[in-house]
Amino acid sequence: MRSIVTWASAGMIVAVLGLSFTSAEAQWGSIKGTVLAEGNLVPLPPLIAKGQSTRDLEVCAAEMVPDESKVIDRDTRGLANVAIWVATKPAKIHPNLEKSAKGTDVHQKGCRFIPHILSVRTDQVVNVFCDDGIAHITHTFPRVNRPESFVLGLRAIVGDKIKEAEIKYLKQKEKFPIKVTCDIHPWMEAYWVVLDHPYVAITNEKGEFEIADLPVGEHEIKVWQEKIGWVVQTKMVIVKEGVNEIPTITATFE
């Protein structure tokens, strides 16, 4: 039987599920939903138009550089690049998720960061690559961890191997997604969600997301979008076994 979730008073999300626990062992469920945009839905112009006169135009203006801070699906109003995560690391992590992948990759390509929103665990290494063959200066702005600033791409200019850098977040999670920029090309921005657990999702082009394999029980979730800030600063969700579909989350643009 599929779960049905309703918003309750005092900022609670209550999942109603026609199943009962069959044992005292840890059980797992997922939350699934959609973020829709409301208010000002006018699309943003590109950060750099194709052929526009700009620094390193042969690379940076070879194709249009989109503004990914407000990406809304025309048909559904689904909002991409929204981060949803569990605020506090659960006491139990699903066995398949206990060990994170060794690293996660970020590419500087076409004078933009790909992906625009990255989730990274504190025991991972972020591998930053320059695919452009021109210089980029990656600059991070964390609130808790040590800031980083380094040049990438200089070796590629002279035909050497494209340079790779490693940024390690080994100590603490960040309360907010941290901004990442390029000091040479000021329109280049990205955000990294740095957490000490795996329970995070980034909405796709339709505004859809899913956080899988959560331990059953109550969890606090947060929802953030770079133009708006907190879409939902604090909501509680009660997860039961199976798929728990939560009501649509609305993000309003002025």
N, C-alpha and C positions, 0 to 999 in steps of 0.2 A: 504494500500500500504506500503510495507516495505521500511524503510529508507536505503539509500546508503550513505556511508561516504567516502570522499576522503581527502588525505593529501593535504593541500594547502601550498603556500609559506609562509615564515616567521614563520614556526613551527605551523601552524594552522591546525586544523581538522575541516572540514566543513561538516555538515550533510545536505543532500538534501532530503527533504521529501515532498511528494505530498499531504500535508494536510495543512489546514489553521486553525488559532485559531478561536474557535467558541464563546468564551466569554472572559471577562477580568479576570476571575478567574484563580488561579494557575493551571497549567497543568503539567503533569509529563511524563517523558520518561526514557529510560535506555540506557546505552552503553554496548556493547557486543563485545568481540574480543578474539584474541589468541596471545600468545607470543611464538615465535619459536626461537630455538637456532641455531647459526651459528658459524663457526670457529672451534675451538678445541672441538670435540664432544666425546672425549674419556671418558668413564665412570670413576668415581672416585672409588678407592678401599674403602672397609669399614673402618670405624674409628676403630672398634674392630672386629676382626674375631671371629667366634664361637670357643670356647675353647682356645682362646689366653690367655697367661699369663699376667694378669693385676690386678690391685687392685680390690678387691671384685669380683674376677673372677666367683664365683659361681652364681652371679647375672649378672654382666656386660658382661660376655662372655658366658652366657647360650645360647644366640642367637647372630647372627651377628648384630652389630650396624652400620647402613648405614650412609654414608656421605650425608646429605640432602642439602648441599650447591650447588649442581649441579645435579639436577635430570631431565634427558631428556628422553622423550618417544622415543623408538627405531624406531617406525613406522612413527611418525608424526613430530619428532623433537620438540614437545611441551615441554615447560619448566615449571616445577612446582615451587611452593614457590616464585613466583614473586608477589610483593605487588604493587597494583595500587590504588591510592586514589585521591580524590579531595582536592586540596591544601588549599582552604579557605572555611570555613563553609558557605553554602548558606544562604541567608536571610530567605528562607522558607525551612522547612523540611517536608517531606510527613507525614501526620497525623499518619500513621502506624509506623513511625520510630522516632517520636518525643521523645518518652520515650524508653530508652534502657533497656535491661534486667538488673536485679539487679547485676548480677555477670557473670563472664566467667571463665572457668576452664582450668588449666594447670596441666598435670600429669607428674611426673618423674617415668618412667616405663622402665625397661630394660636398665637403665643408659642412657636414652635419654629424651629430653623434647617432650611432645606430647600436642598440635601441635608444629611443628617446627617454624612456623610463626603464630603469634596471632595478631588479631586486637582487640583493646580495646578502649572504649570511656572514656573520663575523668570523667564521673559520674558513672563509674562502679567500682566494686571491682574484682581484679584478685584473684581467689582461687587457691592456689598452693598445690597439693597433692603429697605425696610420697607413691608410690605403691610398692616399692622395698623391704621394710623391712631392708634396710641399710641406713646409714646416707648420706644425700646430703646437700650441702650448696648452696642455691640459692642466686645468687649475680647479681644484676641489675646495669646497667651502663647508666642511663639517662643523658641527657645534661641539662635538665631544672628542672625536678622533683628531689626529694630527692632519693639518692641511697639506696638500701636495701640489707641486707645480713643476712641470718638466716639459722639455721640448721633444717632440717626435717628428720624424720625417726628414731630418737633415741628411741622414745617410742615404735615403732613397733618392735625394736630389742628385747625388753624384754616382748613382747607379749601384750603390751597395744594397745589402739586404735591408728590407723595411724593418724599422726598429720596433721593438716591443717593450712595454714597461709593465711593471707589476706594482699594484697598490694593495697593501695588506691592511685589512681591518680585523685585528686579532683581539681587541679588548672589549669594546662596548658597542651596543646598538645605538642608533640615533633616534631621537624622539620624532624628528621631522625628516622627510626626504631632503637630501643635501643637493645643492646646486653644483653643477660641473660646467665650466665654460672653457673657451679658447681665448687666450689673451691676444692673439693675433687677429682672429676673426670674431668680433664681438657679438654677432648674431647667433653664434653656436652655443646652445645651452642644452643641458640634459639634467635629469634628476635621478639619484640613486637612493633606493629604500634599503637601509642597512639594518638588519635585524639579527637576533640570535636564535631564530627558529625558522622553519620553512613555510609558515602559514601566511602567505601573501599572494595576491593576484593583481594583475594589471588588466584593465578592460581592453577588449579587442575593438575592431572597427565598428562593431554593432553595439558596443557598450556592455557586452556580456562578460561575466567572470565566474569562476568557480574556485573555491578553496577546498581541497579534498583531504580526506584522511585525518580529520580533526578528532580528538577524543570526545566522546559524548560528554555533555555537561554544558555549563555556562561559560561563555567567552565574551570579552569586550572587543569590539571591532572599531576600527577607524577608517574613514574614507576621505581621501585627499585628492585635490586637483590643483594644478599649478596656478591657474588664473584666479580660482575662487579661494583656494586655501582649504580649510576644513569644510567638506561637504557634510560629513557626519563626524563630529569630534569624538563622541562617545555613545555607543549603542551596545546593548547586551543581547547576545543571541544564545538561545538554548538549542544545542545540537543534539539530535537523536540519531539513531542508526539510519542509514540510507541517505537519500538526497533531500536536503531541506531547502526548499525554494523560498527565498525571502521576497517580500514585496518590492516593487520598483523603487529605486533610490533616485531622487530628483536633484539635479545640480542646476542652479539658477544663475544665468549670466545677466549682468546689468547692462 
